[in-house]
Amino acid sequence: MSLTLLIHKSLKRGLGLSILGSCLCATSAISQEVTTAEVIASAACPECLDYEVIGACVWMTCTPAGCSTDTSIKVKHRLPDFVVMSYPETGEAPWQTTAWMAPDNAYSENGGHSARRSVQGLDNTSMRFYNSDVIGHPGGQTIFSLLASFGYSLSSQATPLMPHYLSSLDPLGWRYNLPDMLSTQTWNPLTDALGNFGDIYPRGGFVLQRHSFKAAALTAFRALHVVTRIGEGRVYQPFVPTPYPGFWPPGPVKPNNEDTAWQMLSPIAQTDAYVWPQFDDSLTPYDPYAPHIASDDQYVWAAWRLYKGCQRRGSTLIAHFGE
């Protein structure tokens, strides 16, 4: 089912998206609505690029007069493909420019987290729920202006402001974990987890996690995990870039992999992007994520993904060197 078509139908129906040194107490950051101008400006992030010359490519061109070879440098750097949001209240996305894409509706009620147990004992005090949206990053022109100072660079196939995943339009997948509950990945105890944030499967909005930032980050990761794959049985617009000679895009998002780094845009604006988990806090006496916790549980990140490639200098790529 086309995600863009669902949005169009919704519109027609009128459905409007510090750590204190050695102190052990955590403080929450005050989050604000993120504007499109702020999202675009955030792409001017040299540290997020992680630009590096890693090798070379050898090209061959053959004509009736014979064959010749030429070389070009091979580079790698990140590009901000997506803006990913996690937030509890349906229809109240923190990036207000895109809030209309994921309106409140009868099939996707508001979320939050359980505060106390019911008489039946069915509630879990560490259960949290977040909506998650994945939108194409609009900062392409900003990033390409920045890349011009580095030399040869690569371009993304992502479309600015394209809604790739809106959890409120996928209630079966995001709220009832279908079809993930039928997958062996969900029931396999050895399935990948995102550090101590939680398990990747089932890829829904409910998370057994007391920590607000970790729960929100996990749902954002789950949403992008869906988007970067084809045939997931969900209401979404997949984004799987096509490789070709001299261009190697990132693969599907997965834990324990450095292809995807996250730059927080709200509640705090970071000037670098980090692979999750950013910290190993299993033995720390304080919470290193405390400055990242939003007081209203609304989070926005830019997802920077790692591309590799070289400039075409012939008709056929015959060899390439470097990671």
Residue pairs with C-beta under 8 A, 6 or more apart in sequence:
1 235
2 237
3 163
3 164
3 165
3 166
3 169
3 235
3 236
3 237
4 163
4 237
6 169
6 235
7 101
7 163
7 166
7 169
10 103
10 105
10 169
11 100
15 103
15 104
15 105
16 91
16 99
16 100
16 103
16 104
17 85
17 91
17 93
17 95
17 96
17 98
17 99
17 100
17 101
17 102
17 103
17 133
17 166
17 168
18 27
18 290
18 291
19 286
19 287
19 288
19 290
19 291
20 27
20 286
20 290
22 285
22 286
23 286
24 285
24 286
26 287
26 290
26 293
27 290
27 291
27 293
28 212
28 267
28 290
28 293
28 294
28 295
29 267
29 268
29 291
29 292
29 293
29 294
29 295
30 267
30 294
30 295
30 296
31 94
31 266
31 267
31 294
31 295
31 296
31 298
31 299
32 94
32 266
32 267
33 94
33 95
33 96
34 94
34 95
34 96
34 265
34 266
34 300
35 95
35 96
35 97
36 95
36 97
36 138
38 265
38 269
39 83
39 95
39 137
39 138
39 139
39 265
39 302
40 138
40 139
40 141
40 142
41 139
41 142
42 80
42 139
42 263
42 265
42 269
42 302
43 80
43 137
43 139
43 140
43 142
43 143
43 146
43 302
44 139
44 142
44 143
44 145
44 146
45 80
45 146
45 263
45 271
45 272
45 273
46 146
47 271
47 272
47 273
48 78
48 80
48 261
48 263
48 271
48 272
48 273
48 302
48 304
49 77
49 78
49 143
49 146
49 147
49 150
49 304
50 76
50 77
50 78
50 261
50 273
50 304
50 306
51 75
51 76
51 77
51 147
51 150
51 153
52 75
52 76
52 77
53 73
53 74
53 75
54 74
54 75
54 76
54 308
54 322
54 323
55 73
55 74
55 320
55 321
55 322
55 323
56 71
56 72
56 73
56 74
56 310
56 320
56 321
56 322
57 71
57 72
57 73
57 74
57 246
57 310
57 311
57 313
57 317
57 319
57 320
57 321
58 69
58 70
58 71
58 317
58 318
58 319
58 320
59 69
59 70
59 71
59 72
59 312
59 313
59 314
59 315
59 316
59 317
59 318
60 67
60 68
60 69
60 314
60 315
60 316
60 318
61 67
61 68
61 69
61 70
61 314
61 315
61 316
62 68
62 315
62 316
68 314
69 314
69 318
70 313
70 314
71 313
72 152
72 246
72 310
72 311
72 312
72 313
73 151
73 152
73 310
73 311
74 308
74 309
74 310
74 320
74 321
74 322
75 151
75 152
75 153
75 154
75 308
75 309
75 310
76 306
76 307
76 308
76 309
76 323
77 147
77 150
77 153
77 154
77 306
77 307
78 261
78 273
78 304
78 305
78 306
78 307
79 143
79 154
79 155
79 156
79 158
79 304
79 305
79 307
80 137
80 139
80 143
80 263
80 302
80 303
80 304
81 136
81 137
81 156
81 158
81 239
81 303
81 304
81 305
82 134
82 135
82 136
82 137
82 158
82 164
82 224
82 227
82 239
82 302
82 303
83 95
83 98
83 134
83 135
83 136
83 137
83 138
83 265
83 300
83 301
83 302
83 303
84 132
84 133
84 134
84 135
84 220
84 223
84 224
84 262
84 300
84 301
84 302
84 303
85 93
85 94
85 95
85 131
85 132
85 133
85 135
85 220
85 298
85 299
85 300
85 301
86 130
86 131
86 132
86 216
86 217
86 219
86 220
86 298
86 299
87 93
87 94
87 130
87 131
87 216
87 297
87 298
87 299
88 110
88 111
88 112
88 113
88 128
88 129
88 130
88 131
88 297
88 298
89 110
89 111
89 112
89 131
90 102
90 104
90 105
90 108
90 109
90 110
90 111
90 131
90 168
91 99
91 102
91 103
91 104
91 105
91 168
92 99
92 298
93 99
93 101
93 102
93 131
93 133
94 266
94 298
94 299
94 300
95 135
95 300
98 133
98 135
98 161
98 163
101 133
101 135
101 163
101 166
102 131
102 133
102 163
102 166
102 167
102 168
102 169
103 168
104 110
104 168
105 168
105 169
107 171
108 131
108 167
108 168
108 169
108 171
108 174
108 175
111 128
111 129
111 130
111 131
111 205
112 128
112 129
112 297
113 126
113 127
113 128
113 129
113 215
114 123
114 124
114 125
114 127
115 125
116 123
116 125
117 123
117 124
117 125
124 208
125 210
126 208
126 209
126 210
127 206
127 207
127 208
128 206
128 207
128 209
128 212
128 215
128 216
129 205
129 206
129 207
130 205
130 207
130 215
130 216
130 219
130 220
130 297
131 167
131 168
131 174
131 205
131 219
132 165
132 167
132 174
132 205
132 219
132 220
132 222
132 223
133 163
133 165
133 166
133 167
133 223
134 163
134 164
134 165
134 166
134 223
134 224
134 227
134 303
135 161
135 162
135 163
135 164
136 158
136 159
136 160
136 161
136 162
136 163
136 164
137 158
137 160
137 302
137 303
138 160
138 161
139 160
139 302
140 156
140 158
140 160
144 153
144 155
147 153
152 310
152 311
154 247
154 307
154 308
154 309
156 241
156 305
156 307
157 239
157 241
157 242
157 249
158 239
162 237
163 237
164 227
164 236
164 237
164 238
164 239
165 223
165 224
165 226
165 227
165 234
165 236
165 237
167 173
167 174
167 205
167 223
168 174
169 235
170 234
170 235
170 236
172 178
173 179
173 180
173 203
173 204
173 226
173 233
173 234
173 235
174 204
174 205
175 204
175 205
175 206
176 204
177 186
177 202
177 203
177 204
177 206
178 233
179 233
180 186
180 201
180 202
180 203
180 204
181 202
183 201
183 202
185 191
185 200
185 201
186 201
186 202
191 199
191 200
191 201
192 199
192 200
192 254
192 255
192 256
193 199
193 200
193 255
194 200
194 217
194 218
194 221
194 255
194 276
194 277
195 255
195 276
195 277
195 280
196 214
196 277
196 281
196 282
197 209
197 214
197 215
197 217
197 218
197 221
197 276
197 277
198 207
198 208
198 209
198 214
198 215
198 218
200 218
200 221
200 222
200 225
200 254
200 255
203 222
203 223
203 225
203 226
204 222
205 219
207 215
207 218
207 219
209 215
209 218
211 287
211 289
211 293
212 293
212 294
212 297
213 289
213 292
213 293
213 294
213 299
214 289
216 294
216 297
216 299
217 262
217 276
217 299
217 301
220 262
220 299
220 301
221 253
221 255
221 276
224 253
224 260
224 303
225 252
225 253
225 254
226 232
226 234
226 236
227 236
227 237
227 238
227 239
227 253
228 238
228 239
228 240
228 250
228 251
228 252
228 253
229 238
229 240
229 252
230 238
230 240
232 238
240 252
241 249
241 250
242 249
243 249
245 312
245 316
245 317
246 309
246 310
246 311
246 312
246 317
246 320
247 307
247 308
247 309
248 307
248 308
248 309
249 305
249 307
250 259
250 260
250 305
250 306
250 307
251 257
251 259
253 259
253 260
255 276
257 275
258 275
258 306
259 305
259 306
260 275
260 303
260 304
260 305
260 306
261 273
261 274
261 275
261 303
261 304
261 305
261 306
262 273
262 274
262 275
262 276
262 301
262 302
262 303
262 304
263 270
263 272
263 273
263 274
263 301
263 302
263 304
264 270
264 292
264 299
264 300
264 301
265 300
265 301
265 302
266 294
266 298
266 299
266 300
267 292
267 293
267 294
267 295
267 298
267 299
268 291
268 292
273 302
273 304
278 288
278 289
279 288
279 289
281 287
281 288
281 289
308 323
310 320
